[in-house]
Amino acid sequence: MGISNVFAAGAGSTQDLGMNLGFIVLMFVVLYFMMIRPQIKRQKEHKTMVDALSRGDEVVVNGMLGKITDLDDNYARLEISKGVVIQVQRGAVGTLLPKGTLSLK
């Protein structure tokens, strides 16, 4: 007796399924435009910035400021102080600074 009442109550809920599916699709669309799309745009901007690096550019790498002294396909050498040169991966460069920002001492 109790089981047949449960089945009878669930028989008319096909419209609820459509509403739930619509809500899920709506949430995915909102997630795409609010999170996924901006992240893809930032990745493209970072890749073009890293590809455009050249000698003499002043950059920020993980909080360290430095001037690029040498570049190859995968690595950049940064002068972070007079006579102090470090080697980092090109992808680790976070920000390109305007020329003349650094004064190496």
C-alpha atoms as an extended CHARMM CRD file, in Angstrom:
* protein
*
       105  EXT
         1         1  MET       CA              0.0000000000        0.0000000000        0.0000000000  PROA      1               0.0000000000
         2         2  GLY       CA              2.7470000000        2.4860000000        0.8620000000  PROA      2               0.0000000000
         3         3  ILE       CA              4.8320000000        1.6310000000       -2.2020000000  PROA      3               0.0000000000
         4         4  SER       CA              1.9750000000        2.1340000000       -4.6610000000  PROA      4               0.0000000000
         5         5  ASN       CA              1.3480000000        5.5940000000       -3.1910000000  PROA      5               0.0000000000
         6         6  VAL       CA              4.9880000000        6.5620000000       -3.8160000000  PROA      6               0.0000000000
         7         7  PHE       CA              4.8260000000        5.4170000000       -7.4350000000  PROA      7               0.0000000000
         8         8  ALA       CA              1.5890000000        7.3020000000       -7.9450000000  PROA      8               0.0000000000
         9         9  ALA       CA              3.0800000000       10.5020000000       -6.5680000000  PROA      9               0.0000000000
        10        10  GLY       CA              6.1390000000       10.2810000000       -8.8510000000  PROA      10              0.0000000000
        11        11  ALA       CA              4.1860000000        9.6040000000      -12.0420000000  PROA      11              0.0000000000
        12        12  GLY       CA              3.3800000000       13.2430000000      -12.7970000000  PROA      12              0.0000000000
        13        13  SER       CA              6.8930000000       14.6730000000      -12.3290000000  PROA      13              0.0000000000
        14        14  THR       CA              8.1050000000       14.6430000000      -15.9490000000  PROA      14              0.0000000000
        15        15  GLN       CA              7.8250000000       18.4230000000      -16.0400000000  PROA      15              0.0000000000
        16        16  ASP       CA             10.1120000000       18.6710000000      -13.0020000000  PROA      16              0.0000000000
        17        17  LEU       CA             12.7640000000       16.7030000000      -14.8820000000  PROA      17              0.0000000000
        18        18  GLY       CA             12.7190000000       19.2640000000      -17.6910000000  PROA      18              0.0000000000
        19        19  MET       CA             13.0390000000       22.1290000000      -15.2130000000  PROA      19              0.0000000000
        20        20  ASN       CA             15.9760000000       20.4320000000      -13.4950000000  PROA      20              0.0000000000
        21        21  LEU       CA             17.7190000000       19.7750000000      -16.8050000000  PROA      21              0.0000000000
        22        22  GLY       CA             17.1360000000       23.3830000000      -17.8840000000  PROA      22              0.0000000000
        23        23  PHE       CA             18.5990000000       24.6340000000      -14.6090000000  PROA      23              0.0000000000
        24        24  ILE       CA             21.7130000000       22.4820000000      -15.0760000000  PROA      24              0.0000000000
        25        25  VAL       CA             22.2260000000       23.7800000000      -18.6150000000  PROA      25              0.0000000000
        26        26  LEU       CA             21.7340000000       27.3640000000      -17.4300000000  PROA      26              0.0000000000
        27        27  MET       CA             24.3000000000       26.8950000000      -14.6580000000  PROA      27              0.0000000000
        28        28  PHE       CA             26.8360000000       25.4670000000      -17.1240000000  PROA      28              0.0000000000
        29        29  VAL       CA             26.3570000000       28.4650000000      -19.4570000000  PROA      29              0.0000000000
        30        30  VAL       CA             26.8580000000       30.8790000000      -16.5580000000  PROA      30              0.0000000000
        31        31  LEU       CA             29.9470000000       28.9420000000      -15.4150000000  PROA      31              0.0000000000
        32        32  TYR       CA             31.3960000000       29.0660000000      -18.9270000000  PROA      32              0.0000000000
        33        33  PHE       CA             31.0020000000       32.8310000000      -19.3270000000  PROA      33              0.0000000000
        34        34  MET       CA             32.0190000000       33.7100000000      -15.7660000000  PROA      34              0.0000000000
        35        35  MET       CA             35.0050000000       31.3760000000      -15.2580000000  PROA      35              0.0000000000
        36        36  ILE       CA             36.1420000000       29.2850000000      -18.2080000000  PROA      36              0.0000000000
        37        37  ARG       CA             36.1380000000       31.9160000000      -20.9670000000  PROA      37              0.0000000000
        38        38  PRO       CA             38.0830000000       34.5850000000      -18.9800000000  PROA      38              0.0000000000
        39        39  GLN       CA             40.6880000000       31.9800000000      -17.9730000000  PROA      39              0.0000000000
        40        40  ILE       CA             41.2310000000       30.9690000000      -21.6090000000  PROA      40              0.0000000000
        41        41  LYS       CA             41.6180000000       34.6450000000      -22.5340000000  PROA      41              0.0000000000
        42        42  ARG       CA             44.2400000000       35.1710000000      -19.7880000000  PROA      42              0.0000000000
        43        43  GLN       CA             46.1660000000       32.1020000000      -20.9610000000  PROA      43              0.0000000000
        44        44  LYS       CA             46.2600000000       33.4120000000      -24.5450000000  PROA      44              0.0000000000
        45        45  GLU       CA             47.4400000000       36.8560000000      -23.3830000000  PROA      45              0.0000000000
        46        46  HSD       CA             50.1830000000       35.2940000000      -21.2350000000  PROA      46              0.0000000000
        47        47  LYS       CA             51.3620000000       33.0790000000      -24.1070000000  PROA      47              0.0000000000
        48        48  THR       CA             51.6020000000       36.0310000000      -26.5240000000  PROA      48              0.0000000000
        49        49  MET       CA             53.4910000000       38.0620000000      -23.8840000000  PROA      49              0.0000000000
        50        50  VAL       CA             55.9590000000       35.2100000000      -23.2630000000  PROA      50              0.0000000000
        51        51  ASP       CA             56.4600000000       34.6790000000      -27.0070000000  PROA      51              0.0000000000
        52        52  ALA       CA             57.1780000000       38.3860000000      -27.4930000000  PROA      52              0.0000000000
        53        53  LEU       CA             59.9210000000       38.6230000000      -24.8270000000  PROA      53              0.0000000000
        54        54  SER       CA             63.2390000000       40.0140000000      -25.9870000000  PROA      54              0.0000000000
        55        55  ARG       CA             66.6010000000       41.0690000000      -24.5640000000  PROA      55              0.0000000000
        56        56  GLY       CA             66.4490000000       44.1510000000      -22.4030000000  PROA      56              0.0000000000
        57        57  ASP       CA             62.8460000000       43.6380000000      -21.3140000000  PROA      57              0.0000000000
        58        58  GLU       CA             62.1870000000       44.1790000000      -17.6340000000  PROA      58              0.0000000000
        59        59  VAL       CA             60.0010000000       41.5020000000      -16.0900000000  PROA      59              0.0000000000
        60        60  VAL       CA             58.5700000000       40.1360000000      -12.8370000000  PROA      60              0.0000000000
        61        61  VAL       CA             59.1540000000       36.4490000000      -12.0480000000  PROA      61              0.0000000000
        62        62  ASN       CA             57.5800000000       35.1490000000       -8.8350000000  PROA      62              0.0000000000
        63        63  GLY       CA             58.0300000000       38.4880000000       -7.0960000000  PROA      63              0.0000000000
        64        64  MET       CA             61.5900000000       39.0760000000       -8.3560000000  PROA      64              0.0000000000
        65        65  LEU       CA             62.2940000000       41.9240000000      -10.7240000000  PROA      65              0.0000000000
        66        66  GLY       CA             64.9120000000       41.4780000000      -13.3910000000  PROA      66              0.0000000000
        67        67  LYS       CA             66.1740000000       42.4650000000      -16.8110000000  PROA      67              0.0000000000
        68        68  ILE       CA             66.4060000000       39.8220000000      -19.5300000000  PROA      68              0.0000000000
        69        69  THR       CA             70.0090000000       39.3870000000      -20.6570000000  PROA      69              0.0000000000
        70        70  ASP       CA             69.6520000000       36.2810000000      -22.8160000000  PROA      70              0.0000000000
        71        71  LEU       CA             66.8310000000       34.1530000000      -24.2370000000  PROA      71              0.0000000000
        72        72  ASP       CA             66.4550000000       30.7620000000      -25.8380000000  PROA      72              0.0000000000
        73        73  ASP       CA             63.3990000000       28.6580000000      -26.6680000000  PROA      73              0.0000000000
        74        74  ASN       CA             62.6830000000       27.4970000000      -23.1100000000  PROA      74              0.0000000000
        75        75  TYR       CA             64.7110000000       29.6620000000      -20.7360000000  PROA      75              0.0000000000
        76        76  ALA       CA             65.4550000000       33.2910000000      -19.9800000000  PROA      76              0.0000000000
        77        77  ARG       CA             68.4340000000       34.6520000000      -18.0790000000  PROA      77              0.0000000000
        78        78  LEU       CA             67.6290000000       37.5590000000      -15.7960000000  PROA      78              0.0000000000
        79        79  GLU       CA             69.9590000000       40.0320000000      -14.2110000000  PROA      79              0.0000000000
        80        80  ILE       CA             68.3650000000       40.7040000000      -10.8380000000  PROA      80              0.0000000000
        81        81  SER       CA             71.2620000000       42.7530000000       -9.4750000000  PROA      81              0.0000000000
        82        82  LYS       CA             74.6120000000       43.9110000000      -10.8910000000  PROA      82              0.0000000000
        83        83  GLY       CA             76.5150000000       40.7470000000      -11.6830000000  PROA      83              0.0000000000
        84        84  VAL       CA             73.7730000000       38.4160000000      -10.4160000000  PROA      84              0.0000000000
        85        85  VAL       CA             72.1790000000       36.4270000000      -13.2410000000  PROA      85              0.0000000000
        86        86  ILE       CA             69.5920000000       33.6950000000      -12.7650000000  PROA      86              0.0000000000
        87        87  GLN       CA             68.0240000000       31.3370000000      -15.2670000000  PROA      87              0.0000000000
        88        88  VAL       CA             64.2390000000       30.8210000000      -15.2920000000  PROA      88              0.0000000000
        89        89  GLN       CA             61.7210000000       29.1700000000      -17.5700000000  PROA      89              0.0000000000
        90        90  ARG       CA             60.0960000000       31.5560000000      -20.0140000000  PROA      90              0.0000000000
        91        91  GLY       CA             56.6430000000       30.5360000000      -18.8260000000  PROA      91              0.0000000000
        92        92  ALA       CA             57.5020000000       31.6410000000      -15.2780000000  PROA      92              0.0000000000
        93        93  VAL       CA             57.5800000000       35.2810000000      -16.3680000000  PROA      93              0.0000000000
        94        94  GLY       CA             54.4700000000       36.8270000000      -14.8990000000  PROA      94              0.0000000000
        95        95  THR       CA             54.4960000000       40.4730000000      -15.9200000000  PROA      95              0.0000000000
        96        96  LEU       CA             56.2880000000       42.6210000000      -18.4610000000  PROA      96              0.0000000000
        97        97  LEU       CA             57.2490000000       45.9820000000      -16.9400000000  PROA      97              0.0000000000
        98        98  PRO       CA             57.5660000000       49.2860000000      -18.8050000000  PROA      98              0.0000000000
        99        99  LYS       CA             61.1150000000       50.1120000000      -19.9410000000  PROA      99              0.0000000000
       100       100  GLY       CA             63.1110000000       52.0960000000      -17.3800000000  PROA      100             0.0000000000
       101       101  THR       CA             61.2490000000       50.7300000000      -14.3560000000  PROA      101             0.0000000000
       102       102  LEU       CA             64.2970000000       48.9680000000      -12.9300000000  PROA      102             0.0000000000
       103       103  SER       CA             67.4890000000       50.5430000000      -11.7340000000  PROA      103             0.0000000000
       104       104  LEU       CA             69.8970000000       47.6760000000      -11.0680000000  PROA      104             0.0000000000
       105       105  LYS       CA             72.3890000000       48.5000000000       -8.3320000000  PROA      105             0.0000000000
